[in-house]
């Protein structure tokens, strides 16, 4: 009797429970069901990052801090290390391809205030791999994160919640040493892939520091890892470096809208869309998928 009950449980109860977990979240259908592949490409980079932070980055930070060398040279070496780490991480991330476009030949030789659209947790990686001479203005939870706070602080990244008046002396020092300052004018990740309202802080900061704005357009990061998803989806991320300019927040947002629309038109090919759409048909049977392919 017990054996028969176990068979019924395994055949009739467990499979539907697992199926609901894979395809729904909080009683609603998932936009992209869970798969072993998505779990793999999310968990493996996370574990590698944690291991790298403890085994490589932390000892390197301590060693560099104790090395008797000029401070500015040590900081520059540290930023080169961060840029190399970001490029290596992007190159080694399984099933996610990063592409950098630099149509105007930007070399980051002189400081600017870098502004980028905020699509995903992967945006920071997308910015850090561009050049070593970039300082990030972060949120407090990032600046205080116990896993990498020591790295953030030694790299001289600053918490934006401290206020520009408080940060201004440090920012002027960093700009004087040739660093660009980067922040997301939307303030938070997009919820639906569309560009949000641009706050005035980045533009007031550029005016106060006497620096041009440098737009960086990020495409694909929302599709790979949107805000409402806990797992990464395989795909491609394109980072396009714009041209230096001087604009207010409304003008810059309009430019982002126009540029991102052009990037979507150029990059979202049938192949690009198909790689995302196949998740919407997963677990729905061969017939549905084949019908989609015939359209």
C-alpha positions in Angstrom: 0.0 0.0 0.0 2.8 2.4 0.9 4.6 1.4 -2.3 1.5 2.2 -4.4 1.1 5.5 -2.6 4.7 6.4 -3.4 4.2 5.6 -7.1 1.1 7.7 -7.2 2.9 10.6 -5.5 5.9 10.4 -7.9 3.7 10.1 -11.0 0.8 12.4 -10.3 1.8 14.9 -7.7 5.5 15.7 -8.0 5.7 16.3 -11.8 2.9 18.9 -11.8 4.5 20.6 -8.8 7.9 20.8 -10.6 6.2 22.0 -13.8 4.4 24.8 -12.0 7.7 25.8 -10.3 9.4 25.9 -13.7 6.7 27.8 -15.5 5.0 30.1 -12.9 6.0 32.6 -10.3 3.6 33.7 -7.5 0.7 32.1 -9.4 1.5 33.9 -12.7 3.2 32.4 -15.8 6.9 33.2 -16.0 7.9 35.2 -19.1 10.8 32.8 -19.3 10.6 29.4 -17.6 13.5 28.1 -15.5 15.9 25.7 -17.3 19.1 24.0 -16.3 20.9 26.1 -18.8 19.8 29.3 -17.3 20.6 28.1 -13.8 24.1 27.2 -15.0 24.9 30.5 -16.7 23.7 32.4 -13.6 25.2 30.3 -10.8 28.6 29.6 -12.4 29.6 33.3 -13.0 28.3 34.1 -9.5 30.4 31.4 -7.9 33.5 32.4 -10.0 33.0 36.1 -8.9 32.8 35.2 -5.2 35.9 33.0 -5.5 37.7 35.6 -7.5 36.8 38.3 -4.9 38.2 36.3 -2.0 41.1 34.4 -3.7 42.5 37.1 -6.1 41.0 40.6 -5.6 41.2 40.8 -1.8 44.9 39.6 -1.6 45.8 41.9 -4.5 44.1 44.8 -2.8 46.0 44.2 0.5 49.3 43.7 -1.3 48.9 46.9 -3.3 47.9 48.8 -0.2 51.0 47.7 1.7 53.4 48.3 -1.3 55.6 51.4 -0.7 54.8 53.2 -4.0 53.2 56.6 -4.9 49.5 56.6 -4.2 48.4 57.7 -7.7 50.4 55.0 -9.4 48.9 52.3 -7.1 45.4 53.5 -7.7 45.9 53.5 -11.5 47.3 50.0 -11.3 44.3 49.0 -9.3 41.9 50.4 -11.9 43.8 48.6 -14.7 43.3 45.4 -12.6 39.5 46.1 -12.3 39.2 46.8 -16.1 41.1 43.6 -16.9 38.9 41.6 -14.5 35.7 43.1 -16.1 36.9 42.3 -19.6 37.9 38.7 -18.6 34.6 38.2 -16.9 32.6 39.4 -19.9 34.7 37.2 -22.2 34.3 34.1 -20.1 30.6 34.5 -19.2 28.9 31.4 -20.7 26.5 31.9 -23.5 26.5 35.8 -23.2 28.4 37.8 -25.8 29.6 41.3 -25.2 30.4 43.7 -28.0 31.8 47.2 -27.7 31.3 49.8 -30.4 33.4 52.9 -30.5 32.4 54.8 -33.7 33.9 58.1 -32.6 37.3 56.8 -31.4 36.7 57.7 -27.8 40.0 57.1 -25.8 39.0 58.5 -22.4 42.2 60.5 -22.4 40.4 63.5 -20.8 37.7 63.4 -18.1 34.0 63.5 -18.8 30.8 62.7 -17.0 29.7 59.3 -18.4 25.9 58.7 -18.5 24.4 55.3 -19.5 20.9 53.8 -19.6 20.3 51.3 -16.8 19.0 48.0 -18.0 20.4 45.3 -15.8 22.9 44.2 -13.1 25.2 43.6 -16.0 25.5 47.3 -16.9 28.2 47.9 -14.4 30.4 45.2 -15.9 29.6 46.7 -19.4 31.0 50.0 -18.2 34.0 48.8 -16.3 35.4 46.9 -19.2 35.6 50.1 -21.3 38.6 51.8 -19.7 40.5 51.9 -16.4 40.1 55.6 -15.9 36.4 55.5 -14.8 35.1 56.2 -11.4 31.6 54.8 -10.5 29.1 56.7 -8.4 27.3 53.8 -6.6 24.3 53.3 -4.4 24.9 52.9 -0.7 24.0 49.1 -0.7 26.8 48.6 -3.3 29.3 50.7 -1.4 28.6 48.8 1.9 28.3 45.3 0.4 30.5 43.1 2.6 31.6 40.9 -0.3 33.3 43.6 -2.3 33.1 46.9 -0.3 36.8 46.9 0.3 37.3 46.7 -3.5 34.8 49.5 -4.2 36.4 51.8 -1.6 40.0 51.2 -2.6 39.0 51.9 -6.2 37.7 55.3 -4.9 34.1 54.7 -6.1 31.8 56.9 -4.2 28.2 56.6 -2.7 26.0 58.9 -4.6 23.6 59.2 -1.6 26.2 61.1 0.2 25.3 64.2 -1.9 27.3 66.1 -4.4 28.2 68.8 -2.0 29.9 66.3 0.3 31.6 64.4 -2.6 32.7 67.5 -4.6 36.2 67.9 -3.1 36.9 64.2 -3.8 35.4 64.4 -7.3 37.5 67.4 -8.2 40.6 65.5 -7.0 39.7 62.5 -9.2 38.9 64.6 -12.2 42.2 66.4 -11.7 44.0 63.0 -11.9 42.3 62.3 -15.2 39.4 60.1 -14.2 35.9 60.3 -15.7 32.9 60.0 -13.4 30.1 57.6 -14.4 26.5 57.4 -13.1 23.1 56.2 -14.3 20.8 59.2 -14.7 17.7 57.0 -14.4 18.8 56.1 -10.9 17.5 52.6 -11.0 17.1 49.7 -13.4 14.3 49.8 -16.0 11.3 47.7 -15.1 10.1 47.1 -18.7 13.1 47.8 -21.0 12.1 51.4 -21.7 14.2 54.4 -20.8 13.0 56.1 -17.6 13.1 59.7 -16.6 16.6 61.2 -16.5 17.3 63.0 -13.2 19.2 66.3 -13.2 22.1 65.2 -10.9 24.5 64.0 -13.6 24.0 67.1 -15.7 24.4 69.5 -12.7 27.5 67.6 -11.8 28.9 68.0 -15.3 28.2 71.7 -15.2 29.8 72.0 -11.7 32.9 70.2 -12.8 33.1 71.9 -16.2 33.1 68.6 -18.0 31.3 67.4 -21.2 28.9 64.5 -21.1 29.8 61.2 -22.6 26.8 59.0 -23.4 27.1 55.2 -23.4 24.3 53.2 -24.9 23.7 49.7 -23.6 21.6 47.3 -25.6 20.6 43.7 -24.8 21.3 43.7 -21.1 17.6 43.9 -20.3 16.9 40.9 -22.5 19.7 38.9 -20.9 18.9 39.7 -17.3 15.8 41.9 -16.7 15.0 43.3 -13.3 12.1 40.9 -12.7 14.2 37.7 -13.5 16.5 36.0 -11.0 18.3 34.0 -13.8 20.3 35.1 -16.8 19.2 34.2 -20.3 21.7 33.5 -23.0 22.0 36.4 -25.5 24.2 39.3 -26.6 25.0 42.7 -25.1 26.2 45.6 -27.2 27.8 48.7 -25.6 28.1 51.7 -27.9 30.2 54.7 -26.9 28.7 58.0 -28.1 30.1 61.4 -28.8 30.9 64.0 -26.1 28.4 66.7 -25.9 26.7 69.3 -23.6 22.9 68.8 -23.0 20.3 69.0 -20.3 18.6 65.9 -19.0 15.6 66.2 -21.3 17.7 66.6 -24.4 19.9 63.7 -23.4 17.0 61.4 -22.7 15.6 62.3 -26.2 18.9 61.4 -27.7 19.0 58.1 -25.9 15.5 57.3 -27.1 16.5 58.0 -30.7 19.9 56.1 -30.5 18.4 53.1 -28.7 15.6 52.9 -31.2 18.2 52.8 -34.0 20.2 50.1 -32.2 17.1 48.0 -31.7 16.3 48.3 -35.4 19.9 47.3 -36.3 20.6 44.6 -33.7 17.3 42.9 -33.1 17.4 40.6 -36.1 15.3 37.5 -36.5 18.1 35.4 -35.0 18.3 37.7 -32.0 14.5 37.6 -31.4 14.2 33.9 -32.0 16.8 33.1 -29.3 14.6 35.0 -26.8 11.2 33.9 -28.1 12.0 30.2 -27.8 11.8 30.5 -24.0 8.2 31.6 -24.4 7.3 28.4 -26.1 9.4 26.1 -23.9 7.3 23.4 -22.2 4.4 24.2 -24.5 4.9 21.3 -26.9 6.4 20.8 -30.3 3.3 21.8 -32.2 3.3 25.4 -30.8 6.9 25.9 -31.6 6.7 24.5 -35.1 3.7 26.7 -35.8 5.7 29.7 -34.7 8.6 28.7 -37.0 6.2 28.5 -40.0 5.0 32.1 -39.6 
